[in-house]
Amino acid sequence: MRMSRERIFYLADMIVKELGGSDAVTVKAPDELRTEVMRALSDEARLEETIDTEVRRTLSSYARPAPEGSREWEVMYQKTREEVLRRRFRL
């Protein structure tokens, strides 16, 4: 699922706000922290998109592809996604 810029900004603001409100964390430069959180969220979203694209490509290559959204497709999607994650990150 692709996150919009607005969603990334919102999530970054919420994370910085929570960290700033914590007694265990001292935020000296909230603007720099916000920028880094936004970068991390964007990187994670891009990674998730590439994984989703790879899984969908794999599922569409099957001789008898299941209709997208069906229970069978959902199960196959999850299994294929786990395989892709294991292969990419050696889990």
Contact map, one row per residue, 1 for C-alpha under 8 A:
1110000000000000000000000000000000000000000010011000000000000000000000000000000000000000000
1111000000000000000000000000000000000000000010001000000000000000000000000000000000000000000
1111101100000000000000000000000000000000000010000000000000000000000000000000000000000000000
0111111100000000000000000000000000000000000000000000000000000000000000000000000000000000000
0011111110000000000000000000000000000000000000000000000000000000000000000000000000000000000
0001111111000000000000000000000000000000000000000000000000000000000000000000000000000000000
0011111111100000000000000000000000000000000000000000000000000000000000000000000000000000000
0011111111110000000000000000000000000100110000000000000000000000000000000000000000000000000
0000111111111000000000000000000000000100000000000000000000000000000000000000000000000000000
0000011111111100000000000000000000000000000000000000000000000000000000000000000000000000000
0000001111111110000000000000000000000000000000000000000000000000000000000000000000000000000
0000000111111111000000000000000001001100100000000000000000000000000000000000000000000000000
0000000011111111100000000000000001000000000000000000000000000000000000000000000000000000000
0000000001111111110000000000000000000000000000000000000000000000000000000000000000000000000
0000000000111111111000000000000000001000000000000000000000000000000000000000000000000000000
0000000000011111111100000000010011001000000000000000000000000000000000000000000000000000000
0000000000001111111110000000000000000000000000000000000000000000000000000000000000000000000
0000000000000111111111000000000000000000000000000000000000000000000000000000000000000000000
0000000000000011111111001110000000000000000000000000000000000000000000000000000000000000000
0000000000000001111111101110000000000000000000000000000000000000000000000000000000000000000
0000000000000000111111101000000000000000000000000000000000000000000000000000000000000000000
0000000000000000011111111100000000000000000000000000000000000000000000000000000000000000000
0000000000000000000111111100000000000000000000000000000000000000000000000000000000000000000
0000000000000000000001111100000000000000000000000000000000000000000000000000000000000000000
0000000000000000001111111110000000000000000000000000000000000000000000000000000000000000000
0000000000000000001101111111000000000000000000000000000000000000000000000000000000000000000
0000000000000000001100001111110010000000000000000000000000000000000000000000000000000000000
0000000000000000000000000111110000000000000000000000000000000000000000000000000000000000000
0000000000000000000000000011111110000000000000000000000000000000000000000000000000000000000
0000000000000001000000000011111111000000000000000000000000000000000000000000000000000000000
0000000000000000000000000000111111100000000000000000000000000000000000000000000000000000000
0000000000000000000000000000111111110000000000000000000000000000000000000000000000000000000
0000000000000001000000000010111111111000000000000000000000000000000000000000000000000000000
0000000000011001000000000000011111111100000000000000000000000000000000000000000000000000000
0000000000000000000000000000001111111110000000000000000000000000000000000000000000000000000
0000000000000000000000000000000111111111000000000000000000000000000000000000000000000000000
0000000000010011000000000000000011111111100000000000000000000000000000000000000000000000000
0000000110010000000000000000000001111111110000000000000000000000000000000000000000000000000
0000000000000000000000000000000000111111111000000000000000000000000000000000000000000000000
0000000000000000000000000000000000011111111100000000000000000000000000000000000000000000000
0000000100010000000000000000000000001111111110000000000000000000000000000000000000000000000
0000000100000000000000000000000000000111111111000000000000000000000000000000000000000000000
0000000000000000000000000000000000000011111111100000000000000000000000000000000000000000000
0000000000000000000000000000000000000001111111110000000000000000000000000000000000000000000
1110000000000000000000000000000000000000111111111000000000000000000000000000000000000000000
0000000000000000000000000000000000000000011111111100000000000000000000000000000000000000000
0000000000000000000000000000000000000000001111111110000000000000000000000000000000000000000
1000000000000000000000000000000000000000000111111111000000000000000000000000000000000000000
1100000000000000000000000000000000000000000011111111100000000000000000000000000000000000000
0000000000000000000000000000000000000000000001111111110000000000000000000000000000000000000
0000000000000000000000000000000000000000000000111111111000000000000000000000000010011000000
0000000000000000000000000000000000000000000000011111111100000000000000000000000010000000000
0000000000000000000000000000000000000000000000001111111110000000000000000000000000000000000
0000000000000000000000000000000000000000000000000111111111000000000000000000000000010000000
0000000000000000000000000000000000000000000000000011111111100000000000000000100110010000000
0000000000000000000000000000000000000000000000000001111111110000000000000000100000000000000
0000000000000000000000000000000000000000000000000000111111111000000000000000000000000000000
0000000000000000000000000000000000000000000000000000011111111100000000000000000100000000000
0000000000000000000000000000000000000000000000000000001111111100100000000001100100000000000
0000000000000000000000000000000000000000000000000000000111111100100000000000000000000000000
0000000000000000000000000000000000000000000000000000000011111110100000000000000000000000000
0000000000000000000000000000000000000000000000000000000001111111100000000000000000000000000
0000000000000000000000000000000000000000000000000000000000001111100000000000000000000000000
0000000000000000000000000000000000000000000000000000000000000111110000000000000000000000000
0000000000000000000000000000000000000000000000000000000000111111111000000000000000000000000
0000000000000000000000000000000000000000000000000000000000000001111101011000000000000000000
0000000000000000000000000000000000000000000000000000000000000000111111001000000000000000000
0000000000000000000000000000000000000000000000000000000000000000011111001100000000000000000
0000000000000000000000000000000000000000000000000000000000000000001111101100000000000000000
0000000000000000000000000000000000000000000000000000000000000000011111111100000000000000000
0000000000000000000000000000000000000000000000000000000000000000000011111110000000000000000
0000000000000000000000000000000000000000000000000000000000000000010001111111000000000000000
0000000000000000000000000000000000000000000000000000000000000000011111111111100000000000000
0000000000000000000000000000000000000000000000000000000000000000000111111111110000000000000
0000000000000000000000000000000000000000000000000000000000000000000000111111111000000000000
0000000000000000000000000000000000000000000000000000000000100000000000011111111100000000000
0000000000000000000000000000000000000000000000000000001100100000000000001111111110000000000
0000000000000000000000000000000000000000000000000000000000000000000000000111111111000000000
0000000000000000000000000000000000000000000000000000000000000000000000000011111111100000000
0000000000000000000000000000000000000000000000000000001001100000000000000001111111110000000
0000000000000000000000000000000000000000000000000011001000000000000000000000111111111000000
0000000000000000000000000000000000000000000000000000000000000000000000000000011111111100000
0000000000000000000000000000000000000000000000000000000000000000000000000000001111111110000
0000000000000000000000000000000000000000000000000010011000000000000000000000000111111111000
0000000000000000000000000000000000000000000000000010000000000000000000000000000011111111111
0000000000000000000000000000000000000000000000000000000000000000000000000000000001111111111
0000000000000000000000000000000000000000000000000000000000000000000000000000000000111111111
0000000000000000000000000000000000000000000000000000000000000000000000000000000000011111110
0000000000000000000000000000000000000000000000000000000000000000000000000000000000001111111
0000000000000000000000000000000000000000000000000000000000000000000000000000000000001111111
0000000000000000000000000000000000000000000000000000000000000000000000000000000000001110111
